[in-house]
Amino acid sequence: MRSSTFYKIILLILILLPVVFFIFLVCQNFVIHGFLEASYNFKKPSPFILPLAPKDRISEIESEGRDYYQSLFDSPVYFDVRLPRQFARINFWVECRAAAEETIQLAAFYNKDDWHYQVKDFNQVENLGDGWQRGEVEFDLTDKKFAWQKYQFMISLPQIRDSGRRVDIREIRVLALREPLTPENFWLKLGRWWRRIFNKL
């Protein structure tokens, strides 16, 4: 009797695990709550914020106590943000260390192939101590190119070239926002999705 109950419990777990995993993947893909947060602290790779490039403009990842960072000594430097679907806007918080006279800007590409982008200064800068500061900037993504599940961004340091200076980056944090999935808009979105599938047939 006990053996039969044990096997039933195991069978139930084996049935529920793929269902729970499927629901988790659906929630991740559809971002039902309407937001996705991610960060890259240079200590370990991020599935959402890809490494800085090109390598000839940045140092290897270095450490200083518990801090991991990369130094930028030329401009511009690029990185991609990989997201499961398109979003309406994105907020960045970038922790960096630089000389007082350095200008640090962030840009979002409309289309990198055409070298068409929107550049912004940090609209809020917070002093974190030990020379580190955190800058914040927001971009509207509705007109930005979304290809291969990625948006493309650029760190611009217009005064750094041939200066001998460097800018250290220790964290890039993002908050991507879109319309949340609700019972009211679920059927509307499902209808649009089916129409797109039907039109491709």
N, C-alpha and C positions, 0 to 999 in steps of 0.2 A: 504493500500500500504506500509506504513511504517512498519507495523507489519510483512508483508511478507518478506521485506528486512532484518529486524532484525533476523527472524528465519533462513534465508539463511546464514547470517553471522555466527550465532551460529552453524549451521550445518557444515559450512566450517571449523570453529575452531575445532569442535569435530572430523572431519575427519583428519585435519592436525596434531593435537596433537600426536596421536599414530604414525603417519608417522615420525614426527620429533624425537620422542622418540626412534623409531626403528633405525633411522639413527644414532642417538647419541650412542646407544648401539653397533651398528656395528663398528663405529669409535673407541669406547673404546676397543672393543674386538680385532680388527685387528690392532690397533695402527698405523693408516695409515701414520702418520707423522714420524714414526720410533723412537720415544722416549716417555718416560713416567717419569715424575718427581713426587716425593712424599717426605714427611717429617713427622717425629714423634717428637713432642716437649714435650711429657709427660703431657701436659695440657689436651689433649683430645685424644681418640683413633684414630688410622689411619687405613683405610681399606687396606693399602698396607704393612706397616711395623708393624709387630705384637709385642706384649709386650715381654720384656726380661724375661728369665727363666734360671734356677729354682729359686723359691722364697727364698730358704734358703741361696742363695749367694748374694742377693740384698736387699736393704731396700725398704720400701714403697715409693711411690712417695712423694717427699717433695717440698716445695716452699721456695723461697728466693726472696722477692720483686716480680718481674714479671717472674722470672725464675722458672721453674718446672724441677725437675731432679730426678734420682735414683742413689743411691750409690752402687757400686760394692765392696764387701770386700772378695770375693773368686773368683776362676777361674777354668774352663771357664764359660762364660755366653752365652746363645744362644738366637737367634731371627730368625724369618722367614720373608722373603719378598714375599708377595703374588702379583702375576702379572697375567694379563689376558691370556698371552701366553708366549712361550719361547722367550728369548732375547739373543743377541750375547755377550753383555758385560754390566757391571754395575759399576758406580762410586759411592763412598761413601764419605760423608763429616760428620765427627763425632765431635761434640763439647763436650769437656771433661775438667775436672779439676783434677789435680793429682800432687803428689810430683815430683820434678825434676828427681829423680832417678827411677821413675816408667817406666816400659816398657809396652806400649799398642800396641797390634797387633790385626788385623782383619783376620779372616779366612773364606774361602768359602768351603763348603763340596762338594767333588765329590760324596760321598755316606756316609751319617751319620751312616748307619747301619754297615758299614765296618770300621768306624772311619778313613775314608780316606779324607783328606782335604788339602787345599793350604793356607798357612799362610803368611801374608805380614805385614811389618812395614808401617807406614804412610810415603808416599814419599814426603809429603809437610806439614809443620806444621805452622799455623799462630797464632800469639798471639792476643787474643781478649780483654785482660785486665781483671783485678780482678781475676787473676789466671786461667781464661778460655783460652783454645786454640782449634783450629780447625785443625784436621788432615784429609788428603785425601788419598784414595787408590782406585785402579781400579782392577777389576777381569774380566777375560775372562770366559764367561758362557757356551761356546759351549760344554764343556765336564763335566759340573756340572749337578747333578741330579735335574730334575724338576718333582716333583710329587705333586698331589693335588693342582696344581696351585701355588706351592711355591718352592723357593730356600731357602736353609738353611745356616745360617752364625753363626759365633762364635766370641766373644770378648775374647781375651786371655791376661791375666795379669800374666805372668810367675813368677814374683817376689813378688806377693802380699800375697800369702797364709801364714797364721799364722804371718803376719807382723804387724797386727793392723792398717794398712793403709787402705784407701779407695779411689776409683776413682769415681768421679761424672760424669754422662752423662746427658746432657740437650737437645741434639738434634741429631737425625740420619736422614740425608737427602740422597736421592738416585736419580740417573739419570740412567735409564735403556735404552739401545740403541739396535736397530735392523734395518734391512733393511726396508726403507720406502716403502709403497705401491704406485706404479706408474702405469700409463696406460701401460707402457712397460712390467712390470712383473705381472700385474693383471691376465691376461689369463693363464700365466704359473702357478701361484699359484693356480688358480681355477682348472686347470687340475690336479695338484697334489692332491688337496683336494678331487676331484671326484674319483680319482684312489684309494685313501685311503678308501673312503666310499665303493667303489665297491669291494675292496679286503676283506672287513669285512663281506660282504653279503654271 
